[in-house]
């Protein structure tokens, strides 16, 4: 680790995908860092390491909604303001992303009819991240050395493979997102193989390479501190900006919202909800409708009274017409940022004990917990049928969201960038 001054004039942010607000939890969290850097007048370079691109030809500035960062893609080359896939992996994913959601779902269902051993094994495994290969690590190290940034912020331990190849010595900050050895153990406890596997020793070794480690909740910070007691670990909750969506529908009907990516814990949790909980709900409330948004719609089989919206730029229009949201996650760890998206749109949430991890526990709360299929269904049915109970939960949101204020986030970011920072106090009591 380094002991440089932290007067940040230039920062490199290393991420797997472009940090677009609302696309998934980790992108939303990464976007908070990018927004802070840009607002502070810091020159920002974005290094996008992954091959998952939005199309065959795209404008990252248009996709991001900002042309201020300097974009560096490992799997695409620049043609003016455009980017075009430069590797086979990126080309395949770009073609897939360009297809309509219905066609992608059909192709995936056709592929499932002729499963190969490799595909069957992949389908059973929970993929929790993607480690850099050697070529990617060398490319990032070369970029860091040529740019000479004051700080390099790294999106999860999976993007840390370039550090041993550095010739320069910038300050290094890890955006931890999660405690990955805990996530591995949680998923493996359900007899599901995990790729890649991260042990406690693996995670501790990565933490030791950074000058700052950023946890998304106090619970995560405590776990990371137990792995690396000497590390400077800070808690920075993802900031929440309340969205002004216009008047809510006066008659939202019996609609419920779910937002998620195709991460394994999302797919597993939603499948459990649709198979074990939703039929119980429809028996009592036959006109109930579940609106599903996000990339999780790709490949999702049809279910009664379920509407698939696919990936959307904003859930505002859907949220106006729904009563509340769900997050039926069964495994994993870390704070679930989709719930902040719900809160930002004035939607209380029914989740599980796993889903409530990392959130401030207060009573009464806008978060309701269903511990099994029966209690989960009971909660959904009550919030669908009892306006008084639902409005009571919604009324708690304005006070609850102050735990996630952008002012707190910005203040702690400013402190974190100071050379003598040793880790920030809890954010859960700062309101």
C-alpha positions in Angstrom: 0.0 0.0 0.0 1.0 3.6 -0.6 1.3 6.8 1.5 0.7 9.4 -1.1 -1.1 12.6 -0.6 -4.8 12.4 -1.5 -5.2 15.6 -3.4 -7.2 13.9 -6.2 -7.0 15.7 -9.5 -7.3 12.6 -11.6 -9.1 9.3 -10.8 -9.4 6.0 -12.7 -12.5 4.0 -12.0 -12.2 0.4 -13.0 -15.6 -1.3 -13.5 -17.0 -4.3 -15.3 -19.8 -2.5 -17.0 -20.6 1.2 -17.6 -22.1 2.5 -14.3 -25.6 3.4 -15.4 -28.2 4.3 -12.7 -30.8 1.6 -12.1 -29.4 -1.1 -14.5 -28.4 -3.3 -11.5 -27.2 -2.9 -8.0 -23.5 -2.7 -8.5 -23.9 -0.2 -11.4 -26.1 2.0 -9.3 -23.5 2.0 -6.5 -20.6 2.6 -8.8 -22.5 5.5 -10.4 -22.6 7.2 -7.0 -18.8 7.3 -6.9 -18.6 8.6 -10.5 -21.2 11.3 -9.8 -19.3 12.4 -6.7 -16.0 12.7 -8.7 -17.5 14.6 -11.5 -19.3 17.0 -9.2 -16.0 17.6 -7.3 -14.4 18.7 -10.6 -12.0 15.7 -10.7 -10.9 14.4 -14.0 -12.3 10.9 -14.3 -11.2 8.0 -16.6 -13.5 5.0 -16.8 -12.0 1.7 -17.6 -14.7 -0.8 -18.6 -13.2 -4.3 -18.3 -16.0 -6.6 -19.4 -17.2 -7.9 -22.8 -20.9 -7.3 -22.1 -21.6 -4.4 -24.4 -25.0 -2.8 -25.2 -24.8 -3.3 -29.0 -22.7 -3.6 -32.1 -22.3 0.2 -32.3 -22.9 2.4 -29.3 -22.1 5.7 -27.8 -21.0 5.3 -24.2 -21.6 9.0 -23.5 -25.2 8.6 -24.6 -25.6 5.4 -22.6 -24.1 7.0 -19.5 -25.9 10.3 -19.9 -22.6 12.2 -19.6 -19.6 12.9 -21.8 -17.4 14.1 -19.0 -15.5 10.9 -18.2 -12.8 9.6 -20.6 -13.8 6.1 -21.7 -11.4 3.1 -22.0 -12.9 -0.2 -23.1 -10.9 -3.4 -23.0 -13.3 -5.2 -25.4 -14.1 -2.3 -27.8 -12.3 0.1 -30.0 -13.1 3.8 -30.5 -14.4 5.3 -33.7 -14.9 9.0 -32.8 -17.5 9.0 -30.1 -18.7 5.5 -31.0 -17.5 2.1 -29.7 -17.4 -1.1 -31.6 -16.7 -4.6 -30.2 -13.1 -5.6 -30.7 -13.1 -9.2 -29.3 -15.1 -12.3 -30.1 -16.6 -12.4 -26.6 -17.8 -8.8 -26.9 -19.2 -9.4 -30.4 -21.3 -12.4 -29.3 -22.7 -10.5 -26.3 -23.4 -7.4 -28.4 -25.4 -9.3 -30.9 -27.3 -10.9 -28.1 -28.0 -7.6 -26.5 -29.3 -6.2 -29.8 -32.0 -8.7 -30.0 -35.6 -8.0 -28.7 -36.3 -9.5 -25.3 -38.9 -11.9 -26.7 -36.4 -13.3 -29.3 -33.7 -13.7 -26.6 -36.1 -15.6 -24.4 -37.1 -17.9 -27.4 -33.5 -18.6 -28.3 -32.7 -19.5 -24.7 -35.7 -21.8 -24.5 -34.6 -23.5 -27.7 -31.0 -23.9 -26.4 -32.4 -25.6 -23.3 -34.0 -28.3 -25.4 -30.5 -29.5 -26.5 -28.4 -29.0 -23.3 -24.8 -29.9 -23.5 -22.9 -31.1 -20.4 -21.1 -27.8 -20.3 -24.3 -25.8 -20.5 -26.0 -28.0 -17.9 -23.1 -27.5 -15.5 -23.1 -23.8 -16.1 -26.8 -23.6 -15.5 -26.5 -25.2 -12.1 -23.6 -23.0 -10.9 -24.1 -19.6 -9.3 -21.8 -17.1 -11.1 -20.9 -14.3 -8.6 -18.3 -12.5 -10.6 -15.7 -12.6 -13.4 -12.0 -12.4 -12.7 -9.7 -10.6 -15.1 -7.6 -12.7 -17.4 -3.9 -12.0 -17.8 -4.3 -9.9 -21.0 -6.9 -7.7 -19.3 -4.8 -7.3 -16.1 -1.7 -6.2 -18.2 -3.9 -3.8 -20.2 -5.2 -2.1 -17.1 -1.8 -2.0 -15.4 -0.4 -0.3 -18.6 -3.3 2.2 -18.6 -2.7 3.1 -14.9 1.0 3.6 -15.5 0.4 5.8 -18.6 -2.4 7.9 -17.0 -0.6 8.3 -13.6 -3.9 8.9 -11.7 -3.9 10.1 -8.1 -6.3 7.3 -7.2 -7.6 4.1 -8.7 -11.0 3.0 -7.5 -11.6 -0.7 -8.2 -15.0 -2.3 -8.6 -14.9 -5.5 -6.4 -12.0 -7.8 -5.7 -12.6 -9.5 -9.1 -11.1 -6.4 -10.8 -7.9 -6.4 -8.6 -5.8 -8.7 -10.8 -3.8 -5.9 -12.4 -2.3 -4.6 -9.1 0.8 -7.0 -9.1 1.7 -5.7 -12.6 1.8 -2.0 -11.7 5.1 -0.1 -12.1 3.6 3.1 -10.7 2.2 3.6 -7.2 -1.2 5.3 -7.2 -3.5 5.3 -4.2 -5.8 2.2 -4.4 -9.4 2.0 -3.2 -11.5 -1.1 -3.3 -15.3 -0.7 -3.7 -16.1 -4.0 -2.0 -19.8 -4.2 -2.8 -20.1 -7.4 -0.8 -18.3 -9.9 1.4 -17.7 -12.5 -1.3 -16.5 -15.4 0.8 -19.7 -15.1 2.9 -21.8 -15.0 -0.3 -20.0 -18.2 -1.5 -20.7 -20.0 1.7 -24.4 -18.9 1.7 -25.0 -20.2 -1.8 -22.9 -23.4 -1.3 -25.0 -24.2 1.8 -27.9 -24.8 -0.6 -25.8 -27.4 -2.5 -25.3 -25.0 -5.4 -21.8 -24.8 -6.9 -20.3 -21.3 -7.0 -18.0 -19.7 -9.7 -15.5 -18.4 -9.0 -15.0 -19.6 -5.4 -13.7 -17.0 -3.0 -12.3 -18.1 0.3 -11.8 -15.9 3.4 -8.1 -16.2 2.8 -8.5 -15.1 -0.8 -10.5 -12.1 0.2 -8.1 -11.1 3.0 -5.2 -11.2 0.6 -7.0 -8.8 -1.8 -7.9 -6.4 1.0 -4.3 -6.1 2.0 -3.4 -4.6 -1.4 -5.6 -1.5 -1.0 -5.1 1.8 0.8 -8.8 2.1 1.3 -11.6 -0.5 1.5 -15.2 0.7 1.1 -18.1 -1.4 2.5 -21.7 -0.8 1.6 -23.0 -1.5 5.1 -21.8 -1.6 8.7 -22.3 -5.3 8.7 -20.1 -5.8 5.7 -17.5 -3.4 7.2 -17.3 -5.5 10.4 -16.9 -8.7 8.4 -14.1 -7.2 6.2 -12.4 -5.8 9.3 -12.3 -9.3 10.8 -10.4 -10.4 7.7 -8.0 -7.5 7.6 -7.8 -5.7 10.9 -5.1 -3.3 9.7 -7.1 -2.2 6.6 -8.6 1.3 6.4 -12.3 0.3 6.0 -15.1 2.8 5.6 -18.9 2.3 5.3 -20.5 4.2 2.5 -24.1 3.3 2.0 -25.4 3.8 -1.5 -27.0 7.3 -1.7 -30.6 7.5 -2.6 -32.2 10.3 -4.5 -36.0 10.4 -4.1 -37.5 10.4 -7.6 -40.3 12.9 -8.3 -42.4 10.7 -10.5 -45.6 12.8 -10.7 -48.8 11.8 -9.0 -49.2 8.2 -8.1 -52.1 6.4 -9.8 -55.2 6.8 -7.7 -56.2 3.2 -8.6 -53.0 1.2 -8.9 -55.0 -2.0 -8.8 -53.5 -5.1 -7.4 -50.0 -4.6 -9.0 -46.7 -5.5 -7.4 -43.2 -4.7 -8.7 -40.0 -6.8 -8.9 -36.7 -5.3 -10.3 -33.7 -7.5 -10.8 -30.7 -8.6 -12.9 -30.0 -12.2 -13.9 -27.6 -12.6 -11.0 -28.1 -16.1 -9.5 -29.6 -15.0 -6.2 -32.2 -12.9 -8.1 -33.1 -15.8 -10.4 -33.3 -18.3 -7.6 -35.4 -16.0 -5.3 -37.9 -14.9 -8.0 -38.3 -18.6 -9.1 -39.1 -19.5 -5.5 -41.6 -16.7 -5.2 -43.3 -17.6 -8.5 -43.5 -21.3 -7.6 -44.2 -21.2 -3.9 -45.6 -17.8 -3.0 -47.4 -16.4 -6.0 -49.9 -19.3 -6.4 -51.0 -18.7 -2.8 -51.5 -15.0 -3.5 -53.6 -15.6 -6.7 -55.8 -18.0 -4.8 -56.9 -15.1 -2.5 -56.4 -12.2 -4.9 -57.0 -13.6 -8.4 -56.6 -10.2 -10.1 -53.1 -9.5 -8.6 -50.4 -8.7 -11.2 -46.6 -8.9 -10.8 -44.6 -6.4 -12.9 -41.1 -7.7 -13.5 -38.4 -5.3 -14.8 -34.7 -5.8 -15.5 -32.5 -8.3 -17.4 -34.0 -11.1 -15.2 -36.8 -11.1 -17.8 -34.5 -12.7 -20.3 -35.3 -16.4 -20.3 -38.0 -16.2 -17.6 -40.8 -18.6 -18.3 -44.4 -17.4 -18.5 -46.4 -17.4 -15.2 -50.0 -16.4 -14.5 -50.6 -12.7 -14.0 -46.9 -11.8 -14.6 -45.9 -9.0 -16.9 -42.3 -8.9 -18.2 -41.0 -5.4 -19.0 -37.4 -6.2 -19.7 -34.6 -3.8 -19.0 -35.9 -0.3 -18.6 -34.1 3.0 -18.3 -36.4 4.0 -15.4 -38.9 2.1 -13.3 -40.8 5.4 -12.6 -43.7 4.7 -15.0 -44.2 1.2 -13.6 -43.8 2.3 -10.0 -46.6 4.9 -10.3 -49.0 2.0 -11.0 -47.8 -0.5 -8.4 -48.7 -0.7 -4.7 -45.4 -2.0 -3.3 -42.3 -4.1 -4.3 -40.8 -7.4 -3.4 -37.3 -8.8 -3.0 -37.6 -12.6 -2.3 -33.9 -13.3 -2.2 -32.9 -16.6 -0.4 -29.1 -16.6 -0.5 -26.2 -14.2 -0.8 -25.0 -11.3 1.2 -24.5 -7.5 1.1 -27.0 -4.7 0.9 -29.6 -5.1 -1.9 -29.6 -1.8 -3.8 -32.8 -2.7 -5.7 -34.6 -1.9 -2.4 -33.2 1.6 -2.5 -34.7 1.9 -6.0 -38.0 0.9 -4.6 -37.8 3.4 -1.7 -36.8 6.2 -4.1 -40.1 5.6 -5.9 -42.1 5.5 -2.7 -42.6 1.8 -2.7 -42.2 -0.2 0.6 -40.8 -3.7 0.2 -41.6 -7.2 1.4 -38.3 -9.2 1.5 -36.6 -12.0 3.4 -34.1 -12.0 6.3 -31.3 -12.2 3.6 -32.9 -9.3 1.7 -33.0 -7.1 4.9 -29.3 -7.7 5.6 -27.4 -4.4 5.9 -30.4 -2.2 6.2 -31.0 -0.2 9.5 -33.4 -2.2 11.6 -36.0 0.1 13.0 -39.6 -0.4 14.2 -42.0 0.3 12.7 -40.4 -0.1 9.2 -41.2 0.2 5.5 -39.5 -3.2 5.2 -41.6 -6.3 5.9 -40.0 -9.7 6.3 -41.5 -13.0 5.1 -39.5 -15.9 6.6 -41.1 -18.6 4.5 -43.5 -19.1 1.6 -46.6 -18.9 3.9 -45.7 -15.8 5.8 -44.4 -14.1 2.6 -47.7 -14.8 0.9 -49.6 -13.6 3.9 -47.7 -10.3 3.8 -48.3 -9.8 0.0 -52.0 -10.5 0.4 -52.4 -8.1 3.3 -50.6 -5.3 1.5 -52.8 -5.9 -1.6 -56.0 -5.9 0.3 -55.5 -3.6 3.3 -54.9 0.0 2.2 -54.5 1.3 5.7 -51.7 -1.1 6.5 -49.9 -0.4 3.2 -50.3 3.4 3.6 -48.8 3.1 7.1 -45.7 1.4 5.7 -45.4 4.0 2.9 -45.7 6.8 5.3 -42.5 5.6 7.1 -40.4 6.0 3.9 -39.6 9.7 4.0 -37.9 9.4 7.4 -36.3 6.0 6.6 -34.5 7.2 3.4 -32.6 9.9 5.3 -30.2 7.1 6.3 -29.1 7.0 2.7 -28.7 10.8 2.0 -26.3 11.9 -0.7 -25.0 14.6 1.7 -23.8 11.8 4.0 -22.2 10.0 1.1 -20.5 13.1 -0.2 -19.2 14.0 3.2 -17.7 10.6 3.8 -16.2 10.5 0.3 -14.4 13.8 1.0 -13.1 12.3 4.3 -12.0 9.0 2.6 -9.8 10.8 0.1 -7.8 12.5 2.8 -4.3 11.0 3.3 -4.8 10.3 7.0 -8.2 8.5 6.6 -8.3 5.3 8.6 -11.9 4.3 8.0 -15.2 6.1 8.6 -17.7 5.6 11.4 -21.1 4.0 11.0 -23.4 5.8 8.6 -26.5 4.2 10.0 -26.7 6.7 12.8 -26.0 9.7 10.6 -29.3 11.2 9.6 
